[in-house]
Amino acid sequence: MGGAAGDGRPVMVVLRGLGLGDLLTAVPALRALRRAFPAHRITLAAPAPLAGLLPLIGACDDLLDVTGPGPVPLHRPDLAVNLHGSGPQSTVALLATRPRRLISHAHPGLPLLPGPTWPARSHERVRWCDLLTWHGIPADPTDLALRPPTTAGHAPGGSTPAERPALSGPARSGPGPVIVHPGAAHPARRWPPDRFAAVAAALHHAGHDVLVTGTAAERGLARRVAAAAGLPEEAVTAGRTDVTGLAALVASARLVVCGDTGVAHLAGAFGTPSVVLFGPTPPALWGPPEGPHTVLWHGDPGHPPGDPHAGRPDPALLTIGVEEVLDAATDLLEVTVR
């Protein structure tokens, strides 16, 4: 692919070679790019399993399978945008495509590259919107709602550029399930499985339809949690849904209980009530938007964040107790009708 698509449109490539939650925090910036460049073909450089989210986002035309900071297998795009990281690896990978124009943060290793200084203590959604605003592209960090999967078009980006979905899940004939999601990409952000099981058991005994979600790699964890909670095998959806199926479950759910991971961002994007457990990273940097969400975090805002990639649960995460999570879940279930 070169500077123009097969249909003659100029090509923009946007690098975000990270996971589910990372992509969802970039949605406001992607929407801003679509509004600012309606005539461009916008290619998202991200992991292939996330392609199913493109119709829900409504800002990108296609996906180029890229994991990490590059390389980006594309030649001479009209515009390249670094929504991946501070650089220099991701910025150099985009420069290697030889774009006509590059949007990125400044980096001391690339002194000729214009851009704002990397803001280390900014919320992730705000960080990328501020980057675009610095480059003259207005962006709204609250523009994060996804279209419900049941109503999304099948073609990537298949809506008008200015469309802003409402924060609500699809209509249901009865109450949706309660989702318990025990997994996270790194142990530092994983609340102990026995505590998730205790929460799931209490909610199940209270009469709620509880589902345990996760990736295929997390199916063993999900099954252990479900078994300890006394849930039937069919309550485990981990490994049985792709990203679109997971999105559909979250969009229709009555409540989500999870750690600081991608499912929390799905709940935020659909307006699904959630209880989100934070450990090494403060919610000021990755927390949900305003809405029916309860954040539990016992860290010290005056100290630097912990290591979100560490190999054991963060001490702040372990201070969150089962009763605290159940109280928060019960409060949301009592006041929210879905």
Secondary structure, DSSP 8 states (H G I E B T S, - for coil): --SB-TTS-BEEEEE--S-HHHHHHTHHHHHHHHHH-TTSEEEEEE-GGGGGGHHHH-S-SEEEE--SS--------SEEEE-S-SSSHHHHHHHTT--SEEE---BTTBTT-------TTS-HHHHHHHHHHHTT----TT------TTT--SSTT-S-TT----S-----SS---EEEE---SSGGG---HHHHHHHHHHHHHTT--EEE---GGGHHHHHHHHHHHT--GGGB-TTS--HHHHHHHHHH-SEEEEESSHHHHHHHHHT--EEEE-SSS-HHHH---SSSEEEE----TTS----TT-SS--HHHHT--HHHHHHHHHHHHHH---
